């Protein structure tokens, strides 16, 4: 079973490390970290490096696709090579999954139109721009028999176990959970917007805002929204032209 995990400059490490630690235990698992070309890729910390082991071209038909999130997601959601690979690989995959804002890439590729999906709380409403139905109160959202998205960062651990349960059975997933000793008992109950205090929300927004207000991120966000709006306008015009062409003309008297 070939598992392709996309690693792009600016990814958030736990987004893919969490599910990776479960998925790598699947029977006959072959894990590939994919990007445009093999080589070191820096996480959003600019300190941690992960090696892309294979290129997109070398990985045309993985069984599982996993796309993590990160502060640079919006930039890569405009990369046509990325989107083309996601669309093509998805046609042959058994599962296509995302963690955190990785769902924005799935949405930009056109895979979530009309489907329920989730993301990090800071990005979930952006999914609506691409015709998806944002879900902000579920940790894992299965859109259909093939696409699954999950909430931010740490939710990737849950997603990995969820996928193992679907693929190899609950017994295998429970054994992996035990081997990871994944028994969350956080010291604070502030892990969801519905639970966090106003001060925690403000501080978290400020912390993340420093990254989101970088010129590259602002440019990518603006460009992504512009692209989406342009597609919508062109689609409406095409439908009107099609309707006009299809309307029979009254015979001349």
C-alpha positions as CSV (number, residue, x, y, z in Angstrom):
1,X,0.0,0.0,0.0
2,X,1.6,3.2,-1.2
3,X,1.0,6.3,1.1
4,X,1.9,9.7,-0.4
5,X,2.3,12.5,2.1
6,X,2.8,15.9,0.6
7,X,5.5,17.9,2.2
8,X,5.7,21.5,1.0
9,X,7.8,24.5,2.2
10,X,6.1,25.9,5.3
11,X,4.2,22.7,6.4
12,X,3.3,22.3,10.1
13,X,5.2,19.3,11.4
14,X,2.6,17.6,13.6
15,X,0.0,17.8,10.8
16,X,1.7,15.0,9.0
17,X,3.9,13.4,11.7
18,X,0.7,12.5,13.7
19,X,-1.1,10.5,11.0
20,X,2.3,9.2,9.7
21,X,3.0,7.4,13.0
22,X,-0.2,5.4,12.5
23,X,-0.3,4.9,8.8
24,X,3.2,3.5,8.6
25,X,2.0,0.5,10.5
26,X,-0.4,-0.5,7.8
27,X,0.4,-3.9,6.2
28,X,2.9,-3.5,3.4
29,X,3.0,0.2,3.8
30,X,5.3,2.2,1.5
31,X,5.4,5.8,2.7
32,X,6.5,8.5,0.3
33,X,7.1,12.1,1.2
34,X,6.3,13.9,-2.1
35,X,7.0,17.3,-3.6
36,X,8.0,18.8,-6.9
37,X,11.3,17.0,-6.6
38,X,13.2,15.1,-3.9
39,X,15.2,17.1,-1.4
40,X,15.0,18.8,2.0
41,X,11.8,20.8,2.8
42,X,11.7,23.3,5.7
43,X,8.7,23.3,8.0
44,X,7.0,26.5,9.1
45,X,9.5,26.9,11.9
46,X,12.2,27.3,9.3
47,X,14.3,25.0,11.6
48,X,12.9,21.5,11.1
49,X,13.8,19.9,7.7
50,X,12.1,16.8,6.2
51,X,13.3,15.1,3.1
52,X,10.9,14.7,0.2
53,X,11.7,11.2,-1.0
54,X,9.9,11.2,-4.3
55,X,8.5,13.7,-6.8
56,X,4.9,14.0,-8.0
57,X,5.9,12.5,-11.3
58,X,7.3,9.4,-9.5
59,X,4.1,9.0,-7.6
60,X,1.1,9.1,-10.0
61,X,-1.2,6.6,-8.3
62,X,-0.8,6.3,-4.5
63,X,-3.4,4.3,-2.5
64,X,-3.6,7.0,0.2
65,X,-3.0,10.8,-0.3
66,X,-2.4,12.9,2.8
67,X,-2.1,16.7,2.6
68,X,-1.0,18.5,5.8
69,X,-1.6,22.2,6.6
70,X,0.6,25.1,7.4
71,X,0.9,28.8,7.2
72,X,2.0,28.6,3.6
73,X,-1.0,26.4,2.5
74,X,-2.7,29.2,0.6
75,X,0.4,29.9,-1.5
76,X,0.6,26.2,-2.6
77,X,-3.1,26.1,-3.2
78,X,-2.4,28.3,-6.3
79,X,0.4,26.0,-7.6
80,X,-1.1,24.3,-10.7
81,X,1.4,21.5,-10.5
82,X,0.2,20.7,-7.0
83,X,-3.4,20.9,-8.0
84,X,-3.0,18.8,-11.1
85,X,-1.2,16.1,-9.1
86,X,-3.9,16.1,-6.5
87,X,-6.7,15.8,-9.1
88,X,-5.0,13.0,-11.0
89,X,-3.8,11.0,-8.0
90,X,-7.2,11.3,-6.4
91,X,-8.8,9.6,-9.4
92,X,-6.8,6.4,-8.5
93,X,-6.5,6.7,-4.7
94,X,-8.5,4.6,-2.2
95,X,-8.4,7.5,0.3
96,X,-7.7,11.2,-0.1
97,X,-7.2,12.9,3.2
98,X,-6.2,16.3,4.7
99,X,-5.2,17.7,8.0
100,X,-5.8,21.2,9.1
101,X,-5.6,23.8,6.2
102,X,-4.5,21.0,3.9
103,X,-8.3,20.8,3.0
104,X,-7.9,24.2,1.3
105,X,-5.7,22.5,-1.3
106,X,-8.3,19.8,-1.8
107,X,-10.9,22.5,-2.2
108,X,-8.8,24.5,-4.6
109,X,-8.3,21.3,-6.7
110,X,-12.1,21.1,-7.0
111,X,-12.5,18.0,-4.9
112,X,-14.8,19.4,-2.1
113,X,-17.4,21.2,-4.1
114,X,-20.8,20.6,-2.5
115,X,-19.2,18.4,0.2
116,X,-18.9,18.7,3.9
117,X,-15.3,19.4,5.1
118,X,-13.4,20.8,8.0
119,X,-10.1,22.5,8.6
120,X,-8.3,24.5,11.3
121,X,-10.7,27.0,12.9
122,X,-8.7,29.8,11.3
123,X,-9.3,28.4,7.8
124,X,-12.5,26.5,7.8
125,X,-14.7,29.2,6.5
126,X,-12.4,29.7,3.5
127,X,-13.6,26.3,2.2
128,X,-17.0,28.0,1.4
129,X,-15.2,30.0,-1.2
130,X,-14.6,26.8,-3.2
131,X,-18.2,25.5,-2.9
132,X,-17.5,23.3,0.1
133,X,-19.8,23.1,3.2
134,X,-17.7,24.1,6.2
135,X,-18.0,22.1,9.4
136,X,-16.5,23.6,12.5
137,X,-17.8,21.3,15.2
138,X,-16.5,17.9,14.1
139,X,-12.9,16.7,14.4
140,X,-13.1,14.3,11.5
141,X,-15.4,14.7,8.5
142,X,-15.9,12.0,5.9
143,X,-17.3,13.7,2.8
144,X,-17.9,10.5,0.9
145,X,-16.5,7.0,0.6
146,X,-13.1,8.4,-0.3
147,X,-12.4,11.9,1.0
148,X,-11.8,12.7,4.7
149,X,-10.8,15.9,6.3
150,X,-9.9,16.7,9.9
151,X,-9.5,19.7,12.1
152,X,-6.3,21.5,13.0
153,X,-2.8,20.0,13.7
154,X,-3.3,17.5,16.5
155,X,-6.5,16.2,14.9
156,X,-4.2,14.4,12.4
157,X,-3.4,11.8,15.1
158,X,-7.1,11.0,15.3
159,X,-7.3,10.9,11.5
160,X,-4.5,8.4,11.2
161,X,-6.1,6.0,13.6
162,X,-9.5,6.5,11.9
163,X,-8.0,5.6,8.6
164,X,-6.3,2.5,10.0
165,X,-9.6,1.4,11.5
166,X,-11.3,1.7,8.1
167,X,-8.5,0.0,6.2
168,X,-7.1,-2.7,8.6
169,X,-9.8,-2.9,11.2
170,X,-10.5,-1.6,14.7
171,X,-8.2,-4.2,16.4
172,X,-5.2,-3.0,14.4
173,X,-6.1,0.7,15.1
174,X,-6.5,0.1,18.8
175,X,-3.1,-1.8,18.9
176,X,-1.4,1.1,17.2
177,X,-3.1,3.6,19.6
178,X,-1.7,1.6,22.5
179,X,1.8,1.4,20.9
180,X,1.7,5.2,20.6
181,X,0.3,5.4,24.1
182,X,-2.1,7.9,22.7
183,X,-4.3,8.6,25.8
184,X,-4.8,12.4,25.7
185,X,-5.3,14.0,29.1
186,X,-4.4,17.6,28.4
187,X,-3.6,19.9,31.3
188,X,-6.0,22.5,30.0
189,X,-9.4,22.2,28.4
190,X,-8.9,24.9,25.7
191,X,-8.5,22.8,22.6
192,X,-11.6,24.0,20.7
193,X,-13.1,27.3,20.0
194,X,-16.2,26.3,21.9
195,X,-14.2,25.7,25.0
196,X,-11.6,28.5,24.9
197,X,-11.9,31.7,26.8
198,X,-12.0,35.1,25.1
199,X,-8.4,35.8,26.2
200,X,-7.2,32.5,24.9
201,X,-8.8,33.1,21.5
202,X,-7.4,36.6,21.4
203,X,-3.9,35.4,22.2
204,X,-4.0,32.5,19.7
205,X,-5.3,34.8,17.0
206,X,-2.4,37.2,17.7
207,X,0.2,34.5,17.7
208,X,-1.0,33.1,14.4
209,X,-1.6,36.6,13.0
210,X,2.1,37.3,12.9
211,X,2.5,34.5,10.4
212,X,-0.7,35.2,8.5
213,X,0.2,38.9,8.0
214,X,3.4,38.1,6.2
215,X,3.4,39.7,2.7
216,X,3.7,36.3,1.0
217,X,0.7,35.0,2.9
218,X,-1.4,38.1,2.2
219,X,-0.5,37.9,-1.5
220,X,-1.4,34.2,-1.7
221,X,-4.7,34.7,0.2
222,X,-5.7,37.6,-2.1
223,X,-4.7,35.7,-5.2
224,X,-6.6,32.6,-4.1
225,X,-9.8,34.5,-3.5
226,X,-9.4,36.4,-6.8
227,X,-9.0,33.1,-8.6
228,X,-12.1,31.6,-7.0
229,X,-14.2,34.7,-7.8
230,X,-13.0,34.7,-11.4
231,X,-13.9,31.0,-11.8
232,X,-17.3,31.7,-10.4
233,X,-18.0,34.6,-12.8
234,X,-16.8,32.6,-15.8
235,X,-18.9,29.6,-14.7
236,X,-22.0,31.7,-14.5
237,X,-21.4,33.3,-17.9
238,X,-20.8,29.8,-19.4
239,X,-24.1,28.6,-17.9
240,X,-26.0,31.6,-19.3
241,X,-24.5,31.1,-22.8
242,X,-25.4,27.4,-22.6
243,X,-28.9,28.2,-21.6
244,X,-29.3,30.8,-24.4
245,X,-28.0,28.3,-26.9
246,X,-30.3,25.6,-25.7
247,X,-33.5,27.7,-25.8
248,X,-35.3,27.0,-29.1
249,X,-36.1,30.0,-31.2
250,X,-39.7,30.6,-32.3
251,X,-40.3,29.8,-35.9
252,X,-40.6,32.7,-38.3
253,X,-44.2,33.5,-39.4
